[in-house]
């Protein structure tokens, strides 16, 4: 299917970003600590929405004119995966030292742990 309008391309890219983030959250549930530590914090949901939004922006940056729906979906799905890879490959020395604590005394998982799946 050929998409001629930018809004169509963005819609397919957003669908790709949503697919990548669904996979991300599914993989978080497969970790021993599960996704519950992340699902309870609004900041992680903002990151998820941001990743989908950045994926949706890619057709506007890469495509001039018509494009296939598959290409737009791929751009939207690949962008969160590339960002995730970049975050997880930051050297441990450059990562934040220490961690935040919840009111009940449990530690808040760092953002780096959210991206590691």
Secondary structure as GFF3:
##gff-version 3
##sequence-region A 1 117
A	DSSP	beta_strand	2	3	.	.	.	ID=ss1
A	DSSP	alpha_helix	6	29	.	.	.	ID=ss2
A	DSSP	alpha_helix	36	39	.	.	.	ID=ss3
A	DSSP	alpha_helix	42	62	.	.	.	ID=ss4
A	DSSP	beta_strand	67	68	.	.	.	ID=ss5
A	DSSP	alpha_helix	69	88	.	.	.	ID=ss6
A	DSSP	alpha_helix	111	115	.	.	.	ID=ss7
###
